[in-house]
Amino acid sequence: MEDPSPNGESTTADSSVGRLHVLTDFHLQQDRSHAELARLAIRGGADTIQFRQKHGGIRNQLLEAREVAAVCADASTPLLIDDHLDIVQATDADGVHLGQEDFPVDAARSVLGPDLLIGGTASKPHQAAEAYELGADYIGFGPVFPTTSKRNPKSVKGPDGLADACEAVPIPVIAIGGITHDRVRSVLDAGAHGVAVLSAVCTARNPKQATARFRAAIDGVLRETDA
């Protein structure tokens, strides 16, 4: 069942937003393709794959994304595309994740319609609230911890900043930035619905095993919560 968004359009229910998002990458490492990383992450327990490629031409990105889409379709695992609405449409992906400087969330909703997932990036609670008001289905909030992809240490929000963002919106918040398996408990305790990881999986010697450790950490906290 879908819940209405604040702007009157339907959005995907919270249950459709995965708890373990693995972002594929071919910038921090060149040993494995996006599709190979997606395959290994899914085998390790990822319930959402996000295709993320910041470099290279659009034709190459589309080619890579189509290979990831095939992997995700075979595993019935949702695929999100970072930034590019055109690649979402060309691959029949399940949604898009948008940064602060990317296509506006409300405009993306008008293009993609009510059924696809739209995630909005936020680093401050008011940005999370704005993305929700514009129709986002979930918020990617961070960086929660220091990370090599965010070089300004002042931008780190910590679990307290994450908690403030979770309180600001009634939709799932996915914690990102420096998340390790032993930090999963702290972010879920802060109110996060789940986590998004990039280098912790993509640069790992064994991406499947690395993903499985995150899956076990998440499931362990959830079992305790349900007990």
Secondary structure per residue as TSV (DSSP state, phi and psi in degrees):
chain	resnum	aa	ss	phi	psi
A	1	M	-	360.0	142.6
A	2	E	-	-104.6	146.1
A	3	D	E	-99.7	148.4
A	4	P	E	-73.0	143.2
A	5	S	-	-86.2	166.7
A	6	P	T	-63.7	-21.9
A	7	N	T	-94.4	12.6
A	8	G	S	94.0	-6.5
A	9	E	-	-98.3	153.5
A	10	S	E	-77.0	146.6
A	11	T	E	-129.2	162.9
A	12	T	-	-68.6	140.0
A	13	A	-	-63.8	157.6
A	14	D	G	-53.6	-35.0
A	15	S	G	-63.8	-18.1
A	16	S	G	-83.9	-11.3
A	17	V	S	-90.2	117.0
A	18	G	-	-65.2	165.5
A	19	R	S	-101.1	-20.0
A	20	L	E	-127.4	98.2
A	21	H	E	-95.8	122.9
A	22	V	E	-108.9	123.7
A	23	L	E	-92.0	126.5
A	24	T	E	-81.5	157.1
A	25	D	-	-154.3	143.4
A	26	F	S	-133.0	26.3
A	27	H	S	-110.3	-46.8
A	28	L	S	-73.4	-21.4
A	29	Q	-	-148.4	152.9
A	30	Q	-	-126.4	19.4
A	31	D	S	-83.0	-30.5
A	32	R	S	-131.1	143.4
A	33	S	-	-74.2	167.2
A	34	H	H	-56.1	-45.2
A	35	A	H	-64.5	-40.0
A	36	E	H	-65.4	-42.9
A	37	L	H	-62.7	-42.1
A	38	A	H	-61.3	-44.8
A	39	R	H	-60.3	-46.6
A	40	L	H	-67.5	-39.7
A	41	A	H	-64.9	-41.5
A	42	I	H	-63.8	-42.1
A	43	R	H	-62.7	-28.7
A	44	G	H	-83.2	-10.2
A	45	G	T	118.8	7.3
A	46	A	-	-64.7	134.9
A	47	D	S	-106.2	2.2
A	48	T	E	-151.3	135.9
A	49	I	E	-114.4	134.5
A	50	Q	E	-117.3	119.3
A	51	F	E	-79.8	121.1
A	52	R	-	-134.1	114.2
A	53	Q	-	-140.9	108.2
A	54	K	-	-87.1	-11.6
A	55	H	S	-124.2	156.9
A	56	G	S	97.1	162.0
A	57	G	-	-72.3	162.7
A	58	I	H	-66.3	-32.9
A	59	R	H	-63.6	-43.5
A	60	N	H	-65.6	-40.4
A	61	Q	H	-62.3	-41.4
A	62	L	H	-64.6	-42.3
A	63	L	H	-59.2	-48.4
A	64	E	H	-63.8	-42.5
A	65	A	H	-64.7	-36.4
A	66	R	H	-65.1	-36.0
A	67	E	H	-67.7	-39.4
A	68	V	H	-65.7	-40.9
A	69	A	H	-59.7	-38.6
A	70	A	H	-64.9	-41.7
A	71	V	H	-62.5	-46.3
A	72	C	H	-66.4	-38.4
A	73	A	H	-64.0	-42.2
A	74	D	H	-62.1	-31.6
A	75	A	H	-98.7	1.6
A	76	S	T	54.0	42.2
A	77	T	-	-111.2	128.9
A	78	P	-	-59.2	141.5
A	79	L	E	-118.8	126.7
A	80	L	E	-109.6	146.3
A	81	I	E	-109.9	131.3
A	82	D	E	-77.3	120.6
A	83	D	S	80.3	-45.7
A	84	H	-	-96.0	105.8
A	85	L	H	-66.0	-33.8
A	86	D	H	-65.6	-36.7
A	87	I	H	-71.3	-34.7
A	88	V	H	-55.6	-49.4
A	89	Q	H	-69.3	-35.0
A	90	A	H	-77.1	-17.0
A	91	T	H	-113.2	-2.1
A	92	D	T	56.8	38.5
A	93	A	-	-67.9	168.2
A	94	D	S	-88.8	-7.2
A	95	G	E	169.0	-171.5
A	96	V	E	-137.1	149.5
A	97	H	E	-115.8	127.4
A	98	L	E	-117.1	134.1
A	99	G	-	-85.2	175.9
A	100	Q	T	-61.5	-30.5
A	101	E	T	-101.5	8.0
A	102	D	S	-91.7	-169.3
A	103	F	S	-53.8	132.5
A	104	P	-	-60.3	144.4
A	105	V	H	-59.7	-44.8
A	106	D	H	-66.7	-36.8
A	107	A	H	-68.4	-37.5
A	108	A	H	-63.3	-38.3
A	109	R	H	-63.6	-39.2
A	110	S	H	-67.0	-28.9
A	111	V	H	-81.4	-46.1
A	112	L	H	-87.3	-19.4
A	113	G	-	87.6	-178.0
A	114	P	S	-81.2	-14.8
A	115	D	S	-92.8	-19.7
A	116	L	S	-88.6	148.9
A	117	L	E	-73.4	138.9
A	118	I	E	-130.0	120.8
A	119	G	E	-106.7	143.3
A	120	G	E	-119.6	135.5
A	121	T	E	-81.6	140.8
A	122	A	E	-145.6	144.7
A	123	S	S	-120.1	-0.3
A	124	K	S	-139.5	149.8
A	125	P	H	-56.5	-38.0
A	126	H	H	-68.5	-29.1
A	127	Q	H	-69.5	-36.8
A	128	A	H	-62.4	-44.1
A	129	A	H	-63.7	-39.6
A	130	E	H	-64.1	-43.1
A	131	A	H	-63.5	-39.8
A	132	Y	H	-62.3	-45.4
A	133	E	H	-62.2	-28.9
A	134	L	T	-84.8	-4.9
A	135	G	T	110.4	14.3
A	136	A	-	-66.3	147.5
A	137	D	S	-88.0	-27.2
A	138	Y	E	-154.6	164.5
A	139	I	E	-117.6	132.9
A	140	G	E	-98.0	110.2
A	141	F	E	-112.5	134.2
A	142	G	-	167.6	-171.5
A	143	P	-	-75.8	134.5
A	144	V	-	-77.9	-37.8
A	145	F	S	-127.7	165.0
A	146	P	-	-57.4	141.1
A	147	T	B	-147.9	149.8
A	148	T	T	-68.2	-20.3
A	149	S	T	-84.2	-10.7
A	150	K	B	-124.3	106.2
A	151	R	-	-85.3	-11.6
A	152	N	-	-93.1	106.8
A	153	P	G	-62.6	-22.4
A	154	K	G	-68.7	-16.5
A	155	S	G	-81.5	-11.4
A	156	V	-	-67.5	130.1
A	157	K	-	-97.8	-28.3
A	158	G	H	72.7	169.4
A	159	P	H	-59.0	-32.5
A	160	D	H	-67.1	-42.5
A	161	G	H	-64.8	-37.5
A	162	L	H	-62.6	-43.3
A	163	A	H	-60.3	-39.8
A	164	D	H	-62.5	-40.1
A	165	A	H	-66.8	-40.6
A	166	C	H	-63.6	-34.8
A	167	E	H	-74.0	-20.2
A	168	A	H	-81.1	-17.6
A	169	V	-	-136.7	151.1
A	170	P	S	-94.7	11.0
A	171	I	S	-108.7	164.0
A	172	P	-	-59.8	140.9
A	173	V	E	-114.7	126.5
A	174	I	E	-104.4	119.8
A	175	A	E	-78.1	137.4
A	176	I	E	-141.8	151.3
A	177	G	S	106.2	100.9
A	178	G	S	69.7	21.6
A	179	I	-	-78.1	125.9
A	180	T	-	-119.1	166.2
A	181	H	G	-62.3	-30.4
A	182	D	G	-83.2	-1.0
A	183	R	G	-103.8	-2.1
A	184	V	H	-59.0	-45.3
A	185	R	H	-58.5	-43.9
A	186	S	H	-64.6	-35.7
A	187	V	H	-77.8	-36.0
A	188	L	H	-69.3	-37.7
A	189	D	H	-63.3	-27.9
A	190	A	T	-77.4	-8.1
A	191	G	T	113.6	-1.1
A	192	A	-	-66.3	144.3
A	193	H	S	-75.7	-32.2
A	194	G	E	-171.7	-166.0
A	195	V	E	-132.7	154.5
A	196	A	E	-121.1	132.2
A	197	V	E	-129.7	145.8
A	198	L	S	-123.5	-81.5
A	199	S	H	-65.6	-30.4
A	200	A	H	-61.4	-24.6
A	201	V	H	-105.2	-49.1
A	202	C	H	-66.7	-31.0
A	203	T	T	-99.6	3.9
A	204	A	S	-71.5	150.3
A	205	R	S	-63.1	-34.9
A	206	N	S	-128.8	89.7
A	207	P	H	-58.9	-36.1
A	208	K	H	-62.8	-47.1
A	209	Q	H	-65.2	-39.8
A	210	A	H	-62.3	-42.6
A	211	T	H	-63.8	-41.1
A	212	A	H	-61.1	-33.8
A	213	R	H	-67.1	-38.3
A	214	F	H	-65.7	-43.6
A	215	R	H	-59.9	-43.4
A	216	A	H	-65.0	-39.4
A	217	A	H	-64.9	-44.5
A	218	I	H	-63.8	-48.8
A	219	D	H	-64.0	-34.5
A	220	G	H	-63.8	-44.5
A	221	V	H	-65.1	-42.0
A	222	L	H	-65.3	-37.8
A	223	R	H	-63.0	-41.3
A	224	E	H	-65.2	-38.2
A	225	T	H	-66.4	-37.9
A	226	D	H	-79.7	-16.5
A	227	A	-	-68.7	360.0
